[in-house]
Amino acid sequence: MTIPESLVVSAMGFSIVFCVLIFLALVILVFSKVFPALAGKGGKQPAPQAAAPAPVVEDKSETIAIVTSVICEELNADPNELTIRGIREL
């Protein structure tokens, strides 16, 4: 196959790919318009209400215990050897 023939084949391949991508984009656009309209004919159902998130209660003693255990593991130290004076997020 010569270089001009291979360029023609490549151009045809690219054009086919882009035509199919445009077709898929149009199909998705049509479906996004048709299906909500069909769902609306069946009667409106109330949207489910999301439950309110539970308030976050921080337990400082649990946080201190976790941080202490991580520090002790990294330093290979006994927890009784350490004194944690404060914890703050970096």
C-alpha positions in Angstrom: 0.0 0.0 0.0 1.4 3.4 -1.0 1.5 6.4 1.2 -1.4 8.2 -0.5 -3.6 5.1 -0.2 -2.8 4.7 3.5 -3.7 8.4 4.0 -7.0 7.9 2.3 -7.7 4.8 4.5 -6.8 6.7 7.6 -9.0 9.7 6.7 -11.9 7.3 6.0 -11.4 5.6 9.4 -11.3 9.0 11.2 -14.4 10.2 9.4 -16.3 7.0 10.3 -15.3 7.3 13.9 -16.4 10.9 14.1 -19.7 10.2 12.3 -20.5 7.4 14.8 -19.6 9.7 17.8 -21.9 12.4 16.4 -24.7 9.9 15.9 -24.3 8.7 19.5 -24.4 12.2 20.8 -27.6 12.8 19.0 -29.1 9.6 20.3 -28.3 10.5 23.8 -29.8 14.0 23.3 -33.0 12.5 21.9 -33.2 10.0 24.8 -32.7 12.7 27.4 -35.7 14.6 25.9 -38.0 11.6 25.3 -37.7 9.5 28.5 -38.5 12.3 31.0 -41.6 13.1 28.9 -42.7 9.5 29.0 -42.1 9.2 32.7 -44.2 12.4 33.3 -47.3 10.8 31.6 -47.5 8.0 34.2 -48.5 10.3 37.0 -46.2 12.3 39.2 -44.8 10.6 42.2 -43.4 12.7 45.0 -39.7 12.8 45.2 -38.3 10.8 48.1 -37.1 13.1 50.9 -33.5 12.6 51.9 -33.0 12.0 55.6 -31.3 14.8 57.5 -27.7 13.9 58.3 -27.0 13.1 61.9 -25.0 15.8 63.7 -21.4 14.9 64.1 -20.3 14.6 67.6 -16.6 14.4 68.1 -15.2 12.3 70.8 -11.8 13.7 71.7 -10.8 10.8 73.8 -11.2 8.4 70.9 -9.2 10.7 68.6 -6.4 11.1 71.2 -6.3 7.3 71.6 -6.0 6.8 67.8 -3.3 9.4 67.4 -1.4 8.1 70.4 -1.4 4.5 69.0 -0.2 5.7 65.6 2.6 7.7 67.2 3.6 4.8 69.4 3.6 2.4 66.5 5.8 4.8 64.4 8.3 5.5 67.2 8.2 2.0 68.7 7.5 3.6 72.1 5.4 2.7 75.1 2.2 4.8 75.3 3.1 5.6 78.9 6.2 7.4 77.7 4.3 9.9 75.6 2.5 13.0 76.7 0.1 14.5 74.1 -0.5 18.1 74.8 -2.8 18.9 71.9 -4.0 17.8 68.5 -4.7 20.1 65.6 -5.4 19.5 61.9 -2.7 20.5 59.5 
